[in-house]
Amino acid sequence: MKIQDIHSQPLIEVGILSREKLDFVLHSSHKVIGYQEDGSERIEYGSVPQGSYSCTCEDGLIQFENKTFASLSFEPESDSGRFSLNNVRIGIEFHWEQELQQCFEGALLIKTENKHLLAINRIALERYLYSVIASEMNAEASTEFLKAHAVISRSWLLAQLGTNIQTEADMEKKADSPPMGSDFRPGQAAAVKPGAHKTKQTDPKGQTERIRWYEREAHTLFDVCADDHCQRYQGILEAETPQVKTALRSTEGMVLCSDEDICDARFSKCCGGLTESFESCWADTKMPYLVSKPDRIPAPDRNTYADLTSFILGNPPSFCNTDNQAVLKQVLKDYDLQTGDFFRWTVSYSVEELSDLFKQRSGLDLGLLSDMEALERGGSGRIVRLKITGSKGSLILGKELEIRRCLSKTHLYSSAFVVEKVLDKQGNVRQFVLHGAGWGHGVGLCQIGAAVMAEQGYTFKQILEHYYPNTQIKKLYGF
């Protein structure tokens, strides 16, 4: 997205959960607006008081209070309006997956998809960010760290959405037309990048490569999801701290730019000492601000990290190499703190265990695995192409997230690992030991490293300069 495409704060729609039956609590009176099956007729249902409510999905339509709708909108009648949802699943497919009760500001939209009800929160971008930076890290984290994250979370979202987003003024103009019928807003689906998948034959001997990368899902009924696959958005229960308020007010409307483009400002938990380049994890496109670099200032000569195997097996100094619990608690939520070995970690599998796991997770049967070889690594040591050999054949697997998915019941912490093969007396492999570095894809800002930088006195602008070279901060709206 170009910076000239944004002139005021947009409204966004965040997908929260999908259920056959939706139970929710309104904490104040809400105006209810419904639409008929074809989405053409607007029905002013009236006002409902605070209380507990439920909707069900029958024959692809919403049943609410003995009436049938194609879609519903619950609009708060005051600025303090809130609604709550129970059993919202977070960390989906990751090792910290669990369910929480969450409370939200803004409007509750209910749509249908595949015989399920979708609960969607429509909210102004800046209020959305209040929750994001308190969900991605502790709401009492240092202000400079929160400022840096506010800028990149705003930038990432705007870069992903493209130009087809609505502002509050747009919503007022469209008050008499269906904003949430059975289809998405005109043009918006085209602005969303789908997950990219590639499978190709490149070897004349028939060696198969499965090279896949995963962008934000191509959501057609809302703008962005509420979980780690997009950005964590867990409601407002912890958002209202002085640090969060200061961070958002002082950076309102600020985005990170590369020339006139809003930056696709990726981030992860822990880079492991070297950040990764964009093309190692996603499309084969070089981003001048998403490059591999040491997580240190001043940065040592790049030749220091020429041997990536030694780097992964070592304990190099870097911002994110810390055991300072006070700093870690700024970044890691309670469930994240259960992961204590993120900078360097080890995972062991028996041959039988890994063979069965790979078959289950990949859908491919290579038989009993005998070897894993890194054919290509990114600048941080993350494996881009991994050759896996078994008794029934071999496969080249990539990119980093696909490797992490196929070698773990959830996800490996990262694809920056070295394979150790433990042999039996006959020389056969009986165990694979993976020695790894970092937590996440490692591209862009390293959350733990940024928290350490803030603790050491770096400003949010210096943090952004470190993790996103060749960028500038520009203000799109606000005072």
C-alpha positions as CSV (number, residue, x, y, z in Angstrom):
1,M,0.0,0.0,0.0
2,K,1.1,3.5,-0.8
3,I,1.2,6.1,2.0
4,Q,-1.0,8.5,0.0
5,D,-3.8,5.9,0.1
6,I,-4.5,6.5,3.8
7,H,-5.9,9.8,5.0
8,S,-7.7,8.9,8.1
9,Q,-8.0,6.1,10.6
10,P,-9.7,3.0,9.0
11,L,-12.1,0.6,10.5
12,I,-11.2,-3.1,10.3
13,E,-13.1,-6.4,10.8
14,V,-11.3,-9.0,12.9
15,G,-12.5,-12.7,12.8
16,I,-12.6,-14.0,16.3
17,L,-14.1,-17.5,16.2
18,S,-16.3,-19.9,14.3
19,R,-19.0,-22.1,15.9
20,E,-22.3,-23.8,15.1
21,K,-23.8,-22.1,18.1
22,L,-22.6,-18.7,19.3
23,D,-23.0,-17.6,22.9
24,F,-22.1,-14.0,23.8
25,V,-22.7,-11.4,26.5
26,L,-23.5,-7.8,25.8
27,H,-22.3,-5.5,28.6
28,S,-24.5,-2.6,27.6
29,S,-27.4,-2.0,25.3
30,H,-26.8,-2.6,21.6
31,K,-28.6,-1.6,18.4
32,V,-29.3,-4.7,16.3
33,I,-29.4,-4.6,12.5
34,G,-30.1,-7.6,10.4
35,Y,-30.2,-8.4,6.7
36,Q,-32.4,-10.8,4.8
37,E,-31.2,-13.9,3.0
38,D,-30.2,-12.1,-0.2
39,G,-28.5,-9.4,1.8
40,S,-30.5,-6.7,0.1
41,E,-33.1,-5.7,2.8
42,R,-31.9,-4.0,6.0
43,I,-34.0,-4.8,9.0
44,E,-33.9,-2.5,12.0
45,Y,-34.4,-5.1,14.8
46,G,-34.2,-2.5,17.5
47,S,-32.3,-2.2,20.7
48,V,-31.5,-5.1,23.1
49,P,-30.4,-4.6,26.7
50,Q,-27.3,-6.0,28.3
51,G,-27.4,-9.7,29.0
52,S,-26.5,-13.1,27.6
53,Y,-27.6,-14.1,24.1
54,S,-27.1,-16.9,21.6
55,C,-27.4,-17.5,17.9
56,T,-27.5,-20.8,15.9
57,C,-26.9,-21.6,12.3
58,E,-29.7,-23.5,10.5
59,D,-29.7,-24.1,6.7
60,G,-26.9,-21.5,6.3
61,L,-28.9,-18.8,8.1
62,I,-28.7,-17.2,11.5
63,Q,-31.5,-17.9,14.0
64,F,-31.7,-15.1,16.7
65,E,-34.7,-14.5,19.0
66,N,-37.0,-16.7,16.8
67,K,-36.1,-14.8,13.7
68,T,-34.0,-15.6,10.7
69,F,-31.2,-13.5,9.2
70,A,-28.5,-13.7,6.6
71,S,-26.3,-11.6,8.8
72,L,-26.5,-9.5,12.0
73,S,-24.8,-6.5,13.5
74,F,-24.8,-5.6,17.2
75,E,-23.7,-1.9,17.4
76,P,-22.9,-0.5,20.9
77,E,-25.1,2.5,21.8
78,S,-22.4,4.2,23.8
79,D,-18.6,4.5,23.6
80,S,-18.3,2.2,26.6
81,G,-20.1,-0.6,24.9
82,R,-18.5,-4.1,25.3
83,F,-19.3,-7.7,24.4
84,S,-17.7,-10.9,25.6
85,L,-17.1,-14.3,24.0
86,N,-16.4,-17.5,25.9
87,N,-13.9,-20.3,24.9
88,V,-12.0,-18.3,22.3
89,R,-9.2,-20.5,21.1
90,I,-5.8,-19.0,20.9
91,G,-2.4,-20.3,19.7
92,I,-4.2,-22.6,17.1
93,E,-1.9,-25.4,16.1
94,F,0.9,-24.1,18.2
95,H,2.2,-25.7,21.4
96,W,0.5,-23.1,23.7
97,E,-3.0,-23.7,22.2
98,Q,-5.8,-23.0,24.8
99,E,-9.2,-21.3,25.3
100,L,-9.9,-18.0,27.0
101,Q,-12.8,-15.7,27.8
102,Q,-12.3,-12.4,25.9
103,C,-14.0,-9.0,26.0
104,F,-14.1,-6.7,23.0
105,E,-15.0,-3.1,22.1
106,G,-16.8,-2.0,19.0
107,A,-19.4,-3.9,17.0
108,L,-20.1,-7.6,17.0
109,L,-20.9,-8.9,13.5
110,I,-22.3,-12.4,12.9
111,K,-22.0,-14.0,9.5
112,T,-22.3,-17.5,8.2
113,E,-19.8,-19.8,6.5
114,N,-19.9,-23.5,5.9
115,K,-22.8,-24.1,8.3
116,H,-20.9,-22.2,11.1
117,L,-21.4,-18.8,12.6
118,L,-18.5,-16.3,12.4
119,A,-18.1,-13.8,15.3
120,I,-16.4,-10.7,13.9
121,N,-15.3,-7.6,15.7
122,R,-15.5,-4.3,13.7
123,I,-13.3,-1.7,15.4
124,A,-11.2,1.4,14.6
125,L,-7.6,0.6,13.8
126,E,-6.1,2.5,16.8
127,R,-8.4,0.7,19.3
128,Y,-7.5,-2.6,17.6
129,L,-3.9,-1.8,18.3
130,Y,-4.5,-1.2,22.0
131,S,-5.4,-4.9,22.2
132,V,-2.7,-6.1,19.8
133,I,0.3,-4.7,21.6
134,A,-1.1,-5.9,24.9
135,S,-1.8,-9.4,23.4
136,E,1.6,-9.8,21.7
137,M,3.4,-8.9,24.8
138,N,2.8,-7.8,28.4
139,A,0.8,-4.6,28.7
140,E,3.2,-3.4,31.3
141,A,6.3,-3.7,29.1
142,S,8.6,-0.8,28.6
143,T,7.1,2.1,26.7
144,E,9.8,2.3,24.0
145,F,9.3,-1.3,23.2
146,L,5.5,-0.9,23.0
147,K,5.9,2.2,20.8
148,A,8.1,0.2,18.4
149,H,5.6,-2.6,18.2
150,A,2.7,-0.2,17.8
151,V,4.3,1.2,14.6
152,I,5.1,-2.2,13.1
153,S,1.7,-3.7,14.0
154,R,0.0,-0.8,12.3
155,S,2.3,-1.0,9.3
156,W,1.9,-4.7,8.9
157,L,-1.9,-4.5,8.9
158,L,-2.1,-1.7,6.4
159,A,0.4,-3.3,4.1
160,Q,-1.6,-6.5,4.2
161,L,-5.0,-5.0,3.6
162,G,-4.2,-2.8,0.5
163,T,-6.4,0.1,-0.4
164,N,-9.9,-1.5,0.1
165,I,-10.4,-0.7,3.7
166,Q,-13.2,1.4,5.2
167,T,-13.0,4.5,7.4
168,E,-15.6,5.7,9.8
169,A,-16.7,8.2,7.2
170,D,-17.2,5.4,4.7
171,M,-19.4,3.5,7.2
172,E,-21.6,6.5,7.7
173,K,-22.0,7.0,3.9
174,K,-23.0,3.3,3.6
175,A,-25.4,3.2,6.5
176,D,-28.3,2.4,4.2
177,S,-26.5,-0.4,2.3
178,P,-25.6,-3.9,3.6
179,P,-22.1,-3.7,5.0
180,M,-22.0,-7.4,6.0
181,G,-24.1,-9.5,3.7
182,S,-23.3,-13.0,2.5
183,D,-20.3,-11.8,0.5
184,F,-17.3,-9.6,1.3
185,R,-17.1,-5.9,0.6
186,P,-16.6,-5.2,-3.1
187,G,-13.0,-5.5,-4.1
188,Q,-11.6,-6.4,-0.8
189,A,-11.0,-10.1,-1.4
190,A,-8.7,-9.2,-4.2
191,A,-6.5,-7.1,-1.8
192,V,-5.8,-10.1,0.4
193,K,-2.8,-12.3,-0.3
194,P,-3.7,-16.0,-0.4
195,G,-1.5,-18.6,1.1
196,A,1.1,-19.6,-1.6
197,H,1.8,-23.3,-2.3
198,K,4.2,-24.7,-4.8
199,T,5.1,-28.3,-5.6
200,K,7.6,-28.9,-8.4
201,Q,9.7,-31.6,-10.1
202,T,13.2,-30.3,-10.8
203,D,15.4,-33.3,-10.8
204,P,15.7,-35.5,-13.9
205,K,15.8,-38.5,-11.6
206,G,12.3,-37.6,-10.4
207,Q,13.3,-36.0,-7.1
208,T,10.2,-34.3,-5.8
209,E,10.3,-30.9,-4.0
210,R,7.5,-29.7,-1.9
211,I,8.2,-26.0,-1.5
212,R,5.5,-24.1,0.3
213,W,5.1,-20.9,2.2
214,Y,2.1,-19.5,4.0
215,E,0.9,-16.0,3.8
216,R,-1.9,-14.6,5.9
217,E,-5.0,-16.7,5.0
218,A,-7.2,-15.4,2.2
219,H,-10.0,-14.3,4.5
220,T,-13.1,-13.5,2.5
221,L,-15.5,-12.5,5.3
222,F,-13.2,-10.3,7.4
223,D,-9.9,-8.5,7.2
224,V,-7.7,-10.3,9.6
225,C,-7.8,-13.1,12.1
226,A,-7.2,-12.7,15.9
227,D,-4.5,-15.3,16.4
228,D,-0.8,-15.8,15.8
229,H,-1.3,-16.5,12.1
230,C,-2.0,-12.8,11.8
231,Q,-1.4,-10.8,15.0
232,R,-2.6,-11.7,18.5
233,Y,-5.8,-9.8,19.3
234,Q,-7.2,-11.0,22.6
235,G,-9.6,-8.3,23.6
236,I,-9.3,-5.4,26.1
237,L,-8.9,-7.1,29.5
238,E,-5.2,-6.1,29.8
239,A,-5.0,-3.2,27.3
240,E,-5.6,-0.2,29.5
241,T,-2.2,0.4,31.1
242,P,-0.3,3.7,31.2
243,Q,2.4,2.2,29.1
244,V,0.0,1.1,26.4
245,K,-1.9,4.4,26.4
246,T,1.4,6.3,26.0
247,A,2.7,4.1,23.3
248,L,-0.4,4.4,21.2
249,R,-1.1,8.1,21.7
250,S,2.5,9.1,21.0
251,T,2.7,7.0,17.8
252,E,-0.9,7.5,16.5
253,G,-0.9,7.1,12.7
254,M,2.8,6.4,12.4
255,V,3.9,3.7,10.0
256,L,7.2,2.4,8.7
257,C,7.8,3.1,5.1
258,S,10.2,2.1,2.3
259,D,10.1,5.0,-0.1
260,E,6.4,5.6,-0.6
261,D,5.3,2.0,0.4
262,I,4.1,1.1,3.8
263,C,6.4,-1.7,5.1
264,D,5.3,-5.3,5.5
265,A,6.8,-5.2,8.9
266,R,7.1,-8.9,10.0
267,F,8.2,-9.9,13.5
268,S,8.8,-13.0,15.6
269,K,9.5,-14.0,19.2
270,C,13.3,-14.6,19.0
271,C,15.6,-14.5,16.0
272,G,18.3,-16.5,17.7
273,G,21.1,-14.0,17.1
274,L,20.7,-13.4,13.4
275,T,17.5,-12.1,11.8
276,E,16.3,-13.8,8.6
277,S,15.6,-12.4,5.1
278,F,12.0,-12.3,3.7
279,E,12.7,-14.5,0.7
280,S,14.0,-17.4,2.9
281,C,10.5,-17.8,4.4
282,W,8.0,-16.5,1.8
283,A,8.0,-15.6,-1.9
284,D,11.3,-15.3,-3.7
285,T,11.2,-11.5,-3.5
286,K,13.9,-9.5,-1.8
287,M,12.7,-6.8,0.6
288,P,15.4,-4.1,1.2
289,Y,14.2,-3.7,4.9
290,L,13.7,-7.5,5.7
291,V,17.3,-8.7,5.4
292,S,19.4,-11.0,7.5
293,K,21.6,-9.2,10.0
294,P,23.2,-9.7,13.5
295,D,21.1,-8.9,16.5
296,R,23.8,-6.8,17.9
297,I,25.0,-3.1,18.0
298,P,27.6,-2.6,16.8
299,A,27.3,-5.5,14.4
300,P,30.3,-7.7,14.0
301,D,31.7,-8.5,10.6
302,R,29.4,-10.9,8.7
303,N,32.2,-13.4,8.3
304,T,31.9,-14.0,12.1
305,Y,28.8,-16.0,11.2
306,A,30.2,-17.7,8.0
307,D,29.9,-21.2,9.7
308,L,26.1,-21.3,10.4
309,T,26.4,-24.8,11.9
310,S,28.8,-23.5,14.6
311,F,26.6,-20.5,15.1
312,I,23.6,-22.6,15.8
313,L,25.5,-24.9,18.1
314,G,27.2,-22.0,19.9
315,N,26.0,-19.3,22.3
316,P,26.7,-16.0,20.5
317,P,26.1,-12.7,22.2
318,S,23.1,-10.9,20.9
319,F,20.2,-8.8,22.2
320,C,17.9,-11.8,22.3
321,N,20.4,-14.0,24.2
322,T,19.1,-13.2,27.6
323,D,17.9,-14.9,30.8
324,N,16.7,-11.7,32.4
325,Q,13.3,-12.8,33.7
326,A,12.1,-9.2,34.1
327,V,12.7,-8.5,30.5
328,L,11.3,-11.8,29.3
329,K,8.1,-11.2,31.2
330,Q,7.7,-8.0,29.2
331,V,7.5,-10.1,26.0
332,L,6.1,-13.5,27.0
333,K,2.6,-14.0,28.3
334,D,2.0,-16.5,31.1
335,Y,1.5,-19.4,28.6
336,D,4.6,-18.3,26.6
337,L,6.8,-18.4,29.7
338,Q,6.4,-22.2,29.7
339,T,8.8,-22.1,26.7
340,G,12.1,-21.5,28.4
341,D,14.6,-22.7,25.8
342,F,13.8,-20.5,22.9
343,F,17.3,-19.1,22.2
344,R,18.9,-22.5,21.8
345,W,16.9,-25.7,22.1
346,T,17.1,-29.4,21.5
347,V,14.4,-31.9,20.3
348,S,15.0,-35.7,20.1
349,Y,13.0,-38.3,18.2
350,S,13.5,-42.0,17.7
351,V,13.6,-43.0,14.1
352,E,10.2,-44.7,14.4
353,E,8.7,-41.7,16.2
354,L,9.9,-39.2,13.6
355,S,8.9,-41.4,10.6
356,D,5.4,-41.7,11.9
357,L,5.2,-38.0,12.8
358,F,6.4,-37.0,9.3
359,K,3.9,-39.3,7.6
360,Q,1.0,-37.9,9.8
361,R,1.9,-34.3,9.4
362,S,3.0,-34.3,5.7
363,G,0.6,-36.9,4.3
364,L,3.5,-38.6,2.6
365,D,4.9,-42.0,3.4
366,L,8.7,-42.1,3.0
367,G,9.0,-45.2,5.1
368,L,11.6,-45.4,7.9
369,L,13.6,-42.2,7.8
370,S,17.4,-42.6,7.5
371,D,18.7,-39.1,6.8
372,M,17.9,-35.4,6.9
373,E,20.2,-32.9,5.1
374,A,20.0,-29.2,4.9
375,L,20.5,-28.3,1.2
376,E,19.9,-24.5,1.6
377,R,20.0,-22.2,4.6
378,G,19.0,-18.5,4.9
379,G,21.2,-15.9,6.5
380,S,20.2,-16.8,10.0
381,G,20.8,-20.5,9.6
382,R,17.1,-21.3,9.0
383,I,16.7,-24.2,6.6
384,V,15.0,-23.2,3.3
385,R,15.3,-26.6,1.6
386,L,15.6,-29.8,3.6
387,K,16.2,-33.2,2.0
388,I,14.5,-36.1,3.9
389,T,15.4,-39.6,2.9
390,G,13.5,-42.8,3.9
391,S,13.3,-46.4,3.0
392,K,10.5,-45.7,0.4
393,G,12.0,-42.6,-1.2
394,S,13.1,-39.0,-0.5
395,L,11.7,-35.5,-0.6
396,I,13.0,-32.0,-0.6
397,L,10.9,-29.9,1.8
398,G,10.6,-26.2,2.2
399,K,10.2,-23.4,3.2
400,E,10.7,-22.8,6.9
401,L,7.2,-23.1,8.1
402,E,6.5,-26.2,6.1
403,I,9.6,-27.8,7.6
404,R,8.5,-26.8,11.1
405,R,5.0,-28.2,10.5
406,C,6.2,-31.6,9.3
407,L,8.7,-32.3,12.0
408,S,6.6,-31.5,15.1
409,K,3.2,-32.3,16.5
410,T,2.6,-28.6,16.5
411,H,5.5,-26.5,15.1
412,L,9.2,-26.7,15.7
413,Y,10.4,-23.5,17.4
414,S,12.2,-22.6,14.1
415,S,13.9,-24.2,11.1
416,A,17.3,-23.1,12.2
417,F,18.6,-26.5,13.4
418,V,21.5,-28.9,13.0
419,V,20.7,-32.6,12.7
420,E,22.6,-35.1,14.8
421,K,22.1,-38.8,13.9
422,V,22.6,-41.2,16.8
423,L,23.7,-44.7,15.5
424,D,23.3,-48.1,16.9
425,K,26.1,-50.8,17.0
426,Q,25.3,-51.8,13.4
427,G,25.6,-48.3,12.1
428,N,21.9,-47.7,11.6
429,V,20.2,-44.5,12.7
430,R,18.2,-45.0,15.8
431,Q,17.6,-41.4,16.9
432,F,17.5,-37.9,15.3
433,V,18.5,-35.0,17.6
434,L,17.7,-31.5,16.4
435,H,19.8,-28.7,17.9
436,G,18.1,-25.5,17.1
437,A,18.2,-21.7,17.4
438,G,15.4,-19.1,17.8
439,W,11.6,-19.1,18.1
440,G,9.7,-18.2,14.9
441,H,10.7,-17.2,11.4
442,G,13.1,-14.6,12.6
443,V,12.2,-12.0,9.9
444,G,12.1,-8.3,11.0
445,L,11.7,-7.3,14.6
446,C,12.9,-9.8,17.2
447,Q,10.5,-9.2,20.1
448,I,12.8,-10.4,22.8
449,G,15.8,-8.5,21.3
450,A,13.7,-5.3,21.0
451,A,12.6,-5.6,24.7
452,V,16.3,-5.9,25.7
453,M,17.2,-2.9,23.5
454,A,14.5,-0.8,25.2
455,E,15.8,-2.0,28.6
456,Q,19.3,-0.8,27.6
457,G,18.0,2.7,26.8
458,Y,17.4,2.5,23.0
459,T,14.5,4.6,21.8
460,F,11.7,3.1,19.6
461,K,13.1,4.8,16.6
462,Q,16.6,3.3,17.2
463,I,14.9,-0.1,17.7
464,L,13.1,0.2,14.3
465,E,16.3,1.4,12.6
466,H,18.1,-1.7,13.8
467,Y,15.5,-4.3,12.7
468,Y,14.3,-2.5,9.6
469,P,17.2,-0.9,7.7
470,N,16.4,1.4,4.7
471,T,13.1,2.6,6.2
472,Q,11.6,5.8,7.4
473,I,8.8,6.6,9.9
474,K,5.9,8.6,8.5
475,K,2.7,9.9,10.0
476,L,-0.5,9.2,8.1
477,Y,-3.1,10.6,10.4
478,G,-3.7,11.9,14.0
479,F,-2.4,14.9,15.8
